[in-house]
């Protein structure tokens, strides 16, 4: 990278410029990987959570399966 900066630019400190550029590119790559891993972990945890919650929600509603739907309850009136 230092060679490229010396050859193609008029930099007076090509070694320092090359070092900061290389470190910046490595940091950007690392942050991109971290974000991607974070999304995968979040998706995995939410899928586990939803998978664990579904059977209990069907049981609490009195459903034998997700296809069985309970009829709506009548509206409540105030004061009667």
DAZIDA-V741484 format. One record per backbone hydrogen bond with DSSP energy under -1.0 kcal/mol. CO is the residue of the C=O (numbers start at 0). NH is the residue of the N-H. Records with the same first field share a line. If there is no record, write none. Layout:
CO: NH / NH
This chain:
0: 4
1: 5
2: 6
3: 7
4: 8
12: 16
13: 17
14: 18
15: 19
16: 20
17: 21
18: 22
19: 23
20: 24
21: 25
22: 26
23: 27
24: 28
25: 29
26: 30
27: 31
28: 32
29: 33
30: 34
31: 35
32: 36
33: 37
34: 38
35: 39
36: 40
37: 41
38: 42
39: 43
40: 44
41: 45
42: 46
43: 47
44: 48
45: 49
46: 50
47: 51
48: 52
49: 53
52: 56
53: 57
54: 58
55: 59
56: 60
57: 62
58: 61
